[in-house]
Structure formats: C-alpha cells, structure tokens
C-alpha cells in the first residue's frame, strides 16, 4: 500500500499515514521542548509569563494525527505551569504571578481547542469529499458512440463482447426495462389479435 505524504497541521489535510519513525520524532521534539521550557521557567524569577511558551508544544503536537496527543500535551503543559508556580518562592506581587499563570493556561487550552476544532472540520470535509467521489463513481452515464448490430441490436461492450441492449443499458445506467410491444410490431406479429384489440378499434 502506498503511503500518503506527510502533511502538517497548517496544510489542508491531516494525514493518518505517519510512520512510526515520524511519530517518534514528533513526540521526541514535543518532550524536548517541554523539558526545555520547564527548565527555562524555573530559572526565571516569578512574575514573568514564561508558561506561554508551552503553546509551542501544543502547536507542534498538532502535527501528530491523534487527538489524544494534543490533549495529553495540553494536560502535561498545564501541570508543569502549575507545578512551577508552587516550586518557585513567593513573590511580592503574587497577583501578578497568578495572573501570568492564568494567561499561560488560557493560551495552552485555547490553542488546543482551536486545533482540535480545525482538525474535526478538516476530517468532516474530507469525509464529505470522499462520499462525493464515491457517489460520482457510482453514477452511470452513457457517453460516446456505441457499436450496435443493425440486425439483432446487440451492443459491443468495452471488452469486445456483444450483449443484449437491455443488459448493456442496465449495467451502464440507472434504467430498468419493462417489456411490452409497440402497435407496429403487434400488427405485424399478431395481425388477427391486433385487429380485435381496443387500440385497433379506436385508431382505425
């Protein structure tokens, strides 16, 4: 089976065909940035909204074609933002520290929610496109010139075989046949019966 090309979160489609290697690399990059931002956060004095940098991790997790990955990294980022708050010594203006942590949490979850919403919209769009393509494939339309026998009226199909016109049209269209007989054929094949019929009396 051919693999589809890997698509980023900014592209129009999310690819579910990422190899294990690509997934491992993406998870590794996200974890690396988690640790890096945490160390940077712990080294910075309280009062600075360093936790906003965790938004980078969430943006990177959007490349992973699993919703649980986005939620997982959002929860981990939130935990680290709160943990760093309790780890640092109290500041003089605690309201500013709390406000900055709140801004960081809000940023993480607003990006996660928007990313999940966009992914859901793309998946719905792709589903609609697939259903549309499937419907177009099922539509049977006769086009072009059809080789037909001048005597028996059989049609030559694309395989070179001659088939009854009813079977060919039924196979290549939505039409169904109900066999009857026209007045001309009825008069030619059954002249006695035709002359006694109501159609003959009304039109003759």
Number of C-alpha atoms within 10 A of each C-alpha: 3 5 10 10 10 17 17 15 19 12 11 14 15 22 18 14 15 18 11 9 9 13 15 13 12 17 18 12 14 20 16 13 16 21 12 12 22 20 12 14 21 15 10 12 13 23 19 14 19 20 26 20 19 26 22 15 22 25 18 18 27 22 22 23 20 15 15 12 16 24 17 13 23 23 15 14 26 20 13 19 23 17 13 17 19 10 9 14 10 12 12 10 10 12 11 15 19 16 14 19 24 18 15 22 22 15 17 25 19 12 18 22 14 11 20 18 12 15 20 14 12 16 15 12 14 15 12 12 12 12 12 12 11 11 10 10 9 12 10 14 9 10 7 5 6 11 14 16 12 8 6 9 14 18 21 17 13 9 6 9 9 16 15 13 16 16 13 16 18 13 12 14 13 11 10 11 9 5 7 7 9 8 13 11 11 15 15 10 12 12 13 11 11 18 14 10 11 9 11 13 10 7 6 6
